[in-house]
Amino acid sequence: MPDVYSLTPRQKVAILMIALGQEAAAQILRYLNDYEIEDITQAIAELKTVTTEQEDEVLGEFEQLLVAGHYVAR
């Protein structure tokens, strides 16, 4: 698995779904179309291993995007 700085957006989404857990991921997938769901599940299947460091980095980046989006919305 590449280091966290060379992950593709597709890989980051897959890692995010894994890190969030089955219930939270299922809630998110409800809002996606069939193509998006298929692409995400394929990306998850392609991951060989996911380290705690990778999960932490992806979750941190996701949090930054959420905070930035909240700030812009204000």
N, C-alpha and C positions, 0 to 999 in steps of 0.2 A: 504494500500500500504506500502511495506517495506521502511525503510529509505534508503537514497541514497547510503549508503555504502553496503547495502545488496542486491542491484538490480542485477539480472542476466544480462548477456550480451544481451539476447533476449529482456528483459524489457527495457534495455538502448537503443537498436535500435528502439523499439516502441516509446519511449519517444522522441528520437532524431527526428524521422519522424514527430511527432506531433509538436515539437518545431520549426522545419524548415518551417512548413506550407505546404499547399496542393500543390502549384506549385513546390517548391523545391523538395518535397518528390516525386512528379510524375517524375521529371527529373532523380532522383536517381533510381527509380524503373524501368525505361526504360532499365537499364543495368543489371537487375537481371533476373534469370530464374523463371519459374512459381512456382516452389517449394519455392524459397526464398520469392517471393511476397506473396504467401499464408501464409507462416510462419509469416512474418512481420504483415500482416493484422490480422491474428489470435491473435498475441501478443498485437496489439493495441486494439482489441475487448475485450481482457481479462483484460485490465487496467480499474480499477474502477474509480480512480481519479488520476490526476497528479498535483502535487503542483508546484508552481513557483520555489521553492527550488530544487526540483528534476530536472526540466528542466534546471535550471542554472548549476547544478552539471554535468549533462550529456553533456550539451553544452561545459562546461569548459574542461571536460575530452576529448571530441572530438577535441577541439582546441589544446590541448596538444599533442594529437596523430598526428594531421596535422603538427604541428610545428616540432615534432620529426622526422616525415617522410621526411619533407623538408630538415632538417639538414642532415639526413642520405643520402639523394639523392645527396647532394652536395659533 
